[in-house]
Amino acid sequence: MSENTAPDENTAPAPTQNAEKDPETWVTGDEPMTGPQHSYLQTLAREAGRDLPEGLDKARASELIDELQQQTGRGA
């Protein structure tokens, strides 16, 4: 195959966005939340006037981020 050959017609184009997956189906969703999740959640919770629950896993932290973004207007 030369450099000037057209790509295979059956080759799917690369996705332009990440597909959003349900956090409940994440393979690592039950692991402790990440440092960046925790930091962002602290900011969102403070802005929303809410307490941050202890011991969140990655999946629940992601869901709470979505919820608090909507509440604070940061998700727009």
Biopython code that builds the backbone (N, CA, C, O; Angstrom):
import numpy as np
from Bio.PDB.StructureBuilder import StructureBuilder

atoms = [
    (1, "MET", "N", (0.847, -1.167, 0.000)),
    (1, "MET", "CA", (0.000, 0.000, 0.000)),
    (1, "MET", "C", (0.896, 1.234, 0.000)),
    (1, "MET", "O", (1.750, 1.386, 0.873)),
    (2, "SER", "N", (0.704, 2.098, -0.963)),
    (2, "SER", "CA", (1.523, 3.301, -1.031)),
    (2, "SER", "C", (0.901, 4.416, -0.200)),
    (2, "SER", "O", (-0.244, 4.319, 0.241)),
    (3, "GLU", "N", (1.674, 5.468, 0.003)),
    (3, "GLU", "CA", (1.195, 6.595, 0.798)),
    (3, "GLU", "C", (0.039, 7.317, 0.123)),
    (3, "GLU", "O", (-0.728, 8.003, 0.800)),
    (4, "ASN", "N", (-0.107, 7.185, -1.183)),
    (4, "ASN", "CA", (-1.156, 7.888, -1.910)),
    (4, "ASN", "C", (-2.420, 7.061, -2.056)),
    (4, "ASN", "O", (-3.376, 7.506, -2.692)),
    (5, "THR", "N", (-2.445, 5.889, -1.491)),
    (5, "THR", "CA", (-3.614, 5.029, -1.594)),
    (5, "THR", "C", (-4.700, 5.521, -0.643)),
    (5, "THR", "O", (-4.413, 5.886, 0.497)),
    (6, "ALA", "N", (-5.935, 5.531, -1.109)),
    (6, "ALA", "CA", (-7.075, 5.952, -0.282)),
    (6, "ALA", "C", (-7.301, 4.935, 0.832)),
    (6, "ALA", "O", (-7.014, 3.751, 0.658)),
    (7, "PRO", "N", (-7.814, 5.390, 1.977)),
    (7, "PRO", "CA", (-8.083, 4.449, 3.066)),
    (7, "PRO", "C", (-9.165, 3.461, 2.678)),
    (7, "PRO", "O", (-9.991, 3.745, 1.810)),
    (8, "ASP", "N", (-9.164, 2.334, 3.301)),
    (8, "ASP", "CA", (-10.147, 1.283, 3.084)),
    (8, "ASP", "C", (-11.546, 1.840, 3.345)),
    (8, "ASP", "O", (-11.762, 2.521, 4.348)),
    (9, "GLU", "N", (-12.492, 1.559, 2.459)),
    (9, "GLU", "CA", (-13.861, 2.043, 2.611)),
    (9, "GLU", "C", (-14.511, 1.516, 3.885)),
    (9, "GLU", "O", (-15.403, 2.164, 4.432)),
    (10, "ASN", "N", (-14.083, 0.363, 4.364)),
    (10, "ASN", "CA", (-14.692, -0.253, 5.536)),
    (10, "ASN", "C", (-14.120, 0.266, 6.853)),
    (10, "ASN", "O", (-14.577, -0.125, 7.926)),
    (11, "THR", "N", (-13.131, 1.137, 6.774)),
    (11, "THR", "CA", (-12.532, 1.685, 7.980)),
    (11, "THR", "C", (-13.429, 2.780, 8.530)),
    (11, "THR", "O", (-13.724, 3.759, 7.844)),
    (12, "ALA", "N", (-13.857, 2.610, 9.767)),
    (12, "ALA", "CA", (-14.729, 3.610, 10.391)),
    (12, "ALA", "C", (-13.913, 4.839, 10.755)),
    (12, "ALA", "O", (-12.765, 4.717, 11.183)),
    (13, "PRO", "N", (-14.495, 6.021, 10.590)),
    (13, "PRO", "CA", (-13.772, 7.227, 10.991)),
    (13, "PRO", "C", (-13.612, 7.270, 12.510)),
    (13, "PRO", "O", (-14.415, 6.703, 13.251)),
    (14, "ALA", "N", (-12.570, 7.945, 12.950)),
    (14, "ALA", "CA", (-12.342, 8.076, 14.386)),
    (14, "ALA", "C", (-13.464, 8.904, 14.999)),
    (14, "ALA", "O", (-13.897, 9.889, 14.402)),
    (15, "PRO", "N", (-13.947, 8.518, 16.190)),
    (15, "PRO", "CA", (-15.007, 9.291, 16.825)),
    (15, "PRO", "C", (-14.501, 10.681, 17.190)),
    (15, "PRO", "O", (-13.335, 10.860, 17.544)),
    (16, "THR", "N", (-15.400, 11.664, 17.099)),
    (16, "THR", "CA", (-15.015, 13.030, 17.414)),
    (16, "THR", "C", (-15.223, 13.347, 18.888)),
    (16, "THR", "O", (-14.669, 14.320, 19.400)),
    (17, "GLN", "N", (-16.016, 12.535, 19.570)),
    (17, "GLN", "CA", (-16.259, 12.732, 20.993)),
    (17, "GLN", "C", (-16.202, 11.383, 21.690)),
    (17, "GLN", "O", (-16.425, 10.339, 21.078)),
    (18, "ASN", "N", (-15.898, 11.426, 22.985)),
    (18, "ASN", "CA", (-15.943, 10.200, 23.771)),
    (18, "ASN", "C", (-17.392, 9.807, 23.986)),
    (18, "ASN", "O", (-18.230, 10.655, 24.292)),
    (19, "ALA", "N", (-17.686, 8.544, 23.830)),
    (19, "ALA", "CA", (-19.030, 8.068, 24.119)),
    (19, "ALA", "C", (-19.236, 8.106, 25.625)),
    (19, "ALA", "O", (-18.372, 7.682, 26.392)),
    (20, "GLU", "N", (-20.374, 8.611, 26.034)),
    (20, "GLU", "CA", (-20.656, 8.694, 27.460)),
    (20, "GLU", "C", (-21.192, 7.347, 27.926)),
    (20, "GLU", "O", (-22.165, 6.829, 27.380)),
    (21, "LYS", "N", (-20.544, 6.791, 28.939)),
    (21, "LYS", "CA", (-20.958, 5.509, 29.483)),
    (21, "LYS", "C", (-21.581, 5.723, 30.848)),
    (21, "LYS", "O", (-21.188, 6.622, 31.592)),
    (22, "ASP", "N", (-22.546, 4.900, 31.165)),
    (22, "ASP", "CA", (-23.188, 4.941, 32.465)),
    (22, "ASP", "C", (-22.159, 4.546, 33.517)),
    (22, "ASP", "O", (-21.556, 3.477, 33.421)),
    (23, "PRO", "N", (-21.949, 5.409, 34.536)),
    (23, "PRO", "CA", (-20.958, 5.091, 35.570)),
    (23, "PRO", "C", (-21.188, 3.744, 36.251)),
    (23, "PRO", "O", (-20.241, 3.134, 36.747)),
    (24, "GLU", "N", (-22.417, 3.283, 36.280)),
    (24, "GLU", "CA", (-22.705, 1.990, 36.909)),
    (24, "GLU", "C", (-22.081, 0.826, 36.138)),
    (24, "GLU", "O", (-21.909, -0.259, 36.692)),
    (25, "THR", "N", (-21.743, 1.041, 34.873)),
    (25, "THR", "CA", (-21.165, -0.036, 34.061)),
    (25, "THR", "C", (-19.648, 0.053, 33.962)),
    (25, "THR", "O", (-19.029, -0.775, 33.294)),
    (26, "TRP", "N", (-19.035, 1.039, 34.611)),
    (26, "TRP", "CA", (-17.588, 1.194, 34.562)),
    (26, "TRP", "C", (-16.905, 0.002, 35.218)),
    (26, "TRP", "O", (-17.330, -0.458, 36.278)),
    (27, "VAL", "N", (-15.868, -0.488, 34.598)),
    (27, "VAL", "CA", (-15.093, -1.590, 35.169)),
    (27, "VAL", "C", (-14.435, -1.152, 36.478)),
    (27, "VAL", "O", (-14.344, -1.941, 37.419)),
    (28, "THR", "N", (-13.979, 0.097, 36.542)),
    (28, "THR", "CA", (-13.292, 0.603, 37.737)),
    (28, "THR", "C", (-14.198, 1.489, 38.589)),
    (28, "THR", "O", (-13.713, 2.204, 39.465)),
    (29, "GLY", "N", (-15.495, 1.450, 38.346)),
    (29, "GLY", "CA", (-16.429, 2.325, 39.044)),
    (29, "GLY", "C", (-16.476, 2.138, 40.539)),
    (29, "GLY", "O", (-16.848, 3.058, 41.268)),
    (30, "ASP", "N", (-16.102, 0.948, 41.014)),
    (30, "ASP", "CA", (-16.154, 0.701, 42.457)),
    (30, "ASP", "C", (-14.843, 1.045, 43.168)),
    (30, "ASP", "O", (-14.721, 0.854, 44.378)),
    (31, "GLU", "N", (-13.868, 1.551, 42.414)),
    (31, "GLU", "CA", (-12.614, 1.995, 43.034)),
    (31, "GLU", "C", (-12.843, 3.355, 43.680)),
    (31, "GLU", "O", (-13.771, 4.069, 43.300)),
    (32, "PRO", "N", (-12.008, 3.727, 44.657)),
    (32, "PRO", "CA", (-12.162, 5.042, 45.287)),
    (32, "PRO", "C", (-12.063, 6.160, 44.256)),
    (32, "PRO", "O", (-11.346, 6.046, 43.261)),
    (33, "MET", "N", (-12.800, 7.250, 44.512)),
    (33, "MET", "CA", (-12.760, 8.375, 43.582)),
    (33, "MET", "C", (-11.334, 8.883, 43.431)),
    (33, "MET", "O", (-10.497, 8.700, 44.315)),
    (34, "THR", "N", (-11.076, 9.515, 42.312)),
    (34, "THR", "CA", (-9.741, 10.035, 42.029)),
    (34, "THR", "C", (-9.516, 11.358, 42.760)),
    (34, "THR", "O", (-10.462, 11.981, 43.241)),
    (35, "GLY", "N", (-8.275, 11.770, 42.835)),
    (35, "GLY", "CA", (-7.947, 13.052, 43.439)),
    (35, "GLY", "C", (-8.624, 14.215, 42.734)),
    (35, "GLY", "O", (-9.185, 15.084, 43.401)),
    (36, "PRO", "N", (-8.588, 14.260, 41.392)),
    (36, "PRO", "CA", (-9.280, 15.345, 40.699)),
    (36, "PRO", "C", (-10.794, 15.348, 40.938)),
    (36, "PRO", "O", (-11.398, 16.414, 41.064)),
    (37, "GLN", "N", (-11.411, 14.159, 40.999)),
    (37, "GLN", "CA", (-12.839, 14.102, 41.311)),
    (37, "GLN", "C", (-13.101, 14.702, 42.691)),
    (37, "GLN", "O", (-14.021, 15.501, 42.863)),
    (38, "HIS", "N", (-12.293, 14.315, 43.663)),
    (38, "HIS", "CA", (-12.477, 14.794, 45.034)),
    (38, "HIS", "C", (-12.331, 16.310, 45.100)),
    (38, "HIS", "O", (-13.143, 16.986, 45.732)),
    (39, "SER", "N", (-11.312, 16.840, 44.458)),
    (39, "SER", "CA", (-11.076, 18.272, 44.469)),
    (39, "SER", "C", (-12.240, 19.029, 43.831)),
    (39, "SER", "O", (-12.712, 20.026, 44.378)),
    (40, "TYR", "N", (-12.696, 18.558, 42.684)),
    (40, "TYR", "CA", (-13.794, 19.226, 41.992)),
    (40, "TYR", "C", (-15.086, 19.109, 42.796)),
    (40, "TYR", "O", (-15.866, 20.059, 42.866)),
    (41, "LEU", "N", (-15.310, 17.950, 43.398)),
    (41, "LEU", "CA", (-16.497, 17.773, 44.226)),
    (41, "LEU", "C", (-16.492, 18.707, 45.427)),
    (41, "LEU", "O", (-17.540, 19.228, 45.810)),
    (42, "GLN", "N", (-15.334, 18.922, 46.021)),
    (42, "GLN", "CA", (-15.249, 19.869, 47.145)),
    (42, "GLN", "C", (-15.687, 21.258, 46.687)),
    (42, "GLN", "O", (-16.443, 21.934, 47.384)),
    (43, "THR", "N", (-15.220, 21.677, 45.531)),
    (43, "THR", "CA", (-15.588, 22.986, 44.995)),
    (43, "THR", "C", (-17.085, 23.059, 44.718)),
    (43, "THR", "O", (-17.748, 24.015, 45.123)),
    (44, "LEU", "N", (-17.615, 22.062, 44.034)),
    (44, "LEU", "CA", (-19.035, 22.052, 43.701)),
    (44, "LEU", "C", (-19.906, 22.006, 44.956)),
    (44, "LEU", "O", (-20.898, 22.727, 45.051)),
    (45, "ALA", "N", (-19.537, 21.161, 45.915)),
    (45, "ALA", "CA", (-20.325, 21.037, 47.143)),
    (45, "ALA", "C", (-20.338, 22.351, 47.905)),
    (45, "ALA", "O", (-21.377, 22.756, 48.425)),
    (46, "ARG", "N", (-19.203, 23.013, 47.974)),
    (46, "ARG", "CA", (-19.117, 24.308, 48.653)),
    (46, "ARG", "C", (-20.040, 25.320, 47.969)),
    (46, "ARG", "O", (-20.777, 26.045, 48.637)),
    (47, "GLU", "N", (-19.995, 25.364, 46.635)),
    (47, "GLU", "CA", (-20.840, 26.292, 45.887)),
    (47, "GLU", "C", (-22.324, 25.968, 46.033)),
    (47, "GLU", "O", (-23.165, 26.867, 46.015)),
    (48, "ALA", "N", (-22.639, 24.696, 46.175)),
    (48, "ALA", "CA", (-24.036, 24.260, 46.311)),
    (48, "ALA", "C", (-24.515, 24.304, 47.754)),
    (48, "ALA", "O", (-25.699, 24.093, 48.019)),
    (49, "GLY", "N", (-23.602, 24.576, 48.697)),
    (49, "GLY", "CA", (-23.974, 24.585, 50.107)),
    (49, "GLY", "C", (-24.300, 23.208, 50.641)),
    (49, "GLY", "O", (-25.163, 23.052, 51.505)),
    (50, "ARG", "N", (-23.609, 22.215, 50.125)),
    (50, "ARG", "CA", (-23.858, 20.828, 50.537)),
    (50, "ARG", "C", (-22.605, 20.213, 51.125)),
    (50, "ARG", "O", (-21.488, 20.639, 50.833)),
    (51, "ASP", "N", (-22.808, 19.210, 51.955)),
    (51, "ASP", "CA", (-21.700, 18.442, 52.514)),
    (51, "ASP", "C", (-21.313, 17.362, 51.515)),
    (51, "ASP", "O", (-22.165, 16.812, 50.817)),
    (52, "LEU", "N", (-20.030, 17.067, 51.454)),
    (52, "LEU", "CA", (-19.525, 16.027, 50.574)),
    (52, "LEU", "C", (-19.511, 14.704, 51.330)),
    (52, "LEU", "O", (-18.839, 14.595, 52.356)),
    (53, "PRO", "N", (-20.240, 13.691, 50.848)),
    (53, "PRO", "CA", (-20.235, 12.392, 51.512)),
    (53, "PRO", "C", (-18.840, 11.775, 51.522)),
    (53, "PRO", "O", (-18.049, 12.011, 50.608)),
    (54, "GLU", "N", (-18.542, 11.007, 52.524)),
    (54, "GLU", "CA", (-17.258, 10.312, 52.634)),
    (54, "GLU", "C", (-17.301, 8.990, 51.869)),
    (54, "GLU", "O", (-18.361, 8.388, 51.696)),
    (55, "GLY", "N", (-16.138, 8.558, 51.422)),
    (55, "GLY", "CA", (-15.979, 7.220, 50.863)),
    (55, "GLY", "C", (-16.644, 6.978, 49.522)),
    (55, "GLY", "O", (-17.056, 5.853, 49.239)),
    (56, "LEU", "N", (-16.761, 7.994, 48.696)),
    (56, "LEU", "CA", (-17.388, 7.804, 47.387)),
    (56, "LEU", "C", (-16.480, 6.997, 46.470)),
    (56, "LEU", "O", (-15.256, 7.131, 46.505)),
    (57, "ASP", "N", (-17.103, 6.156, 45.647)),
    (57, "ASP", "CA", (-16.326, 5.476, 44.618)),
    (57, "ASP", "C", (-16.378, 6.317, 43.338)),
    (57, "ASP", "O", (-17.094, 7.316, 43.271)),
    (58, "LYS", "N", (-15.620, 5.904, 42.333)),
    (58, "LYS", "CA", (-15.525, 6.685, 41.094)),
    (58, "LYS", "C", (-16.885, 6.894, 40.442)),
    (58, "LYS", "O", (-17.196, 7.995, 39.989)),
    (59, "ALA", "N", (-17.692, 5.846, 40.395)),
    (59, "ALA", "CA", (-18.984, 5.939, 39.729)),
    (59, "ALA", "C", (-19.905, 6.912, 40.454)),
    (59, "ALA", "O", (-20.512, 7.773, 39.817)),
    (60, "ARG", "N", (-20.016, 6.793, 41.762)),
    (60, "ARG", "CA", (-20.895, 7.688, 42.519)),
    (60, "ARG", "C", (-20.363, 9.118, 42.488)),
    (60, "ARG", "O", (-21.149, 10.063, 42.430)),
    (61, "ALA", "N", (-19.054, 9.291, 42.524)),
    (61, "ALA", "CA", (-18.468, 10.633, 42.440)),
    (61, "ALA", "C", (-18.839, 11.275, 41.106)),
    (61, "ALA", "O", (-19.173, 12.459, 41.070)),
    (62, "SER", "N", (-18.788, 10.524, 40.019)),
    (62, "SER", "CA", (-19.145, 11.044, 38.710)),
    (62, "SER", "C", (-20.611, 11.464, 38.672)),
    (62, "SER", "O", (-20.944, 12.522, 38.138)),
    (63, "GLU", "N", (-21.481, 10.638, 39.238)),
    (63, "GLU", "CA", (-22.903, 10.962, 39.279)),
    (63, "GLU", "C", (-23.142, 12.219, 40.110)),
    (63, "GLU", "O", (-23.951, 13.067, 39.732)),
    (64, "LEU", "N", (-22.447, 12.345, 41.237)),
    (64, "LEU", "CA", (-22.607, 13.511, 42.092)),
    (64, "LEU", "C", (-22.073, 14.770, 41.411)),
    (64, "LEU", "O", (-22.643, 15.850, 41.563)),
    (65, "ILE", "N", (-20.988, 14.633, 40.667)),
    (65, "ILE", "CA", (-20.473, 15.769, 39.895)),
    (65, "ILE", "C", (-21.545, 16.260, 38.929)),
    (65, "ILE", "O", (-21.798, 17.461, 38.846)),
    (66, "ASP", "N", (-22.172, 15.351, 38.206)),
    (66, "ASP", "CA", (-23.236, 15.730, 37.269)),
    (66, "ASP", "C", (-24.371, 16.443, 37.993)),
    (66, "ASP", "O", (-24.867, 17.471, 37.532)),
    (67, "GLU", "N", (-24.772, 15.894, 39.115)),
    (67, "GLU", "CA", (-25.866, 16.469, 39.900)),
    (67, "GLU", "C", (-25.522, 17.879, 40.388)),
    (67, "GLU", "O", (-26.325, 18.802, 40.257)),
    (68, "LEU", "N", (-24.336, 18.032, 40.944)),
    (68, "LEU", "CA", (-23.938, 19.329, 41.481)),
    (68, "LEU", "C", (-23.661, 20.341, 40.377)),
    (68, "LEU", "O", (-23.880, 21.536, 40.574)),
    (69, "GLN", "N", (-23.190, 19.893, 39.231)),
    (69, "GLN", "CA", (-23.008, 20.804, 38.100)),
    (69, "GLN", "C", (-24.350, 21.397, 37.697)),
    (69, "GLN", "O", (-24.448, 22.593, 37.423)),
    (70, "GLN", "N", (-25.358, 20.580, 37.661)),
    (70, "GLN", "CA", (-26.696, 21.077, 37.318)),
    (70, "GLN", "C", (-27.187, 22.058, 38.370)),
    (70, "GLN", "O", (-27.755, 23.100, 38.041)),
    (71, "GLN", "N", (-26.968, 21.725, 39.629)),
    (71, "GLN", "CA", (-27.429, 22.574, 40.734)),
    (71, "GLN", "C", (-26.717, 23.920, 40.750)),
    (71, "GLN", "O", (-27.330, 24.947, 41.040)),
    (72, "THR", "N", (-25.430, 23.915, 40.440)),
    (72, "THR", "CA", (-24.647, 25.157, 40.516)),
    (72, "THR", "C", (-24.606, 25.923, 39.195)),
    (72, "THR", "O", (-24.148, 27.064, 39.156)),
    (73, "GLY", "N", (-25.078, 25.308, 38.125)),
    (73, "GLY", "CA", (-25.040, 25.956, 36.824)),
    (73, "GLY", "C", (-23.721, 25.753, 36.092)),
    (73, "GLY", "O", (-23.530, 26.297, 35.005)),
    (74, "ARG", "N", (-22.820, 24.987, 36.665)),
    (74, "ARG", "CA", (-21.537, 24.737, 35.998)),
    (74, "ARG", "C", (-21.658, 23.729, 34.871)),
    (74, "ARG", "O", (-20.754, 23.628, 34.042)),
    (75, "GLY", "N", (-22.740, 22.989, 34.821)),
    (75, "GLY", "CA", (-22.903, 21.964, 33.789)),
    (75, "GLY", "C", (-23.426, 22.499, 32.479)),
    (75, "GLY", "O", (-23.562, 21.750, 31.511)),
    (76, "ALA", "N", (-23.724, 23.790, 32.432)),
    (76, "ALA", "CA", (-24.311, 24.376, 31.217)),
    (76, "ALA", "C", (-23.271, 24.590, 30.135)),
    (76, "ALA", "O", (-23.598, 25.074, 29.052)),
]
sb = StructureBuilder()
sb.init_structure("model")
sb.init_model(0)
sb.init_chain("A")
sb.init_seg("    ")
for serial, (resi, resn, name, xyz) in enumerate(atoms, 1):
    if name == "N":
        sb.init_residue(resn, " ", resi, " ")
    sb.init_atom(name, np.array(xyz, "f"), 0.0, 1.0, " ", f" {name:<3s}", serial, name[0])
structure = sb.get_structure()
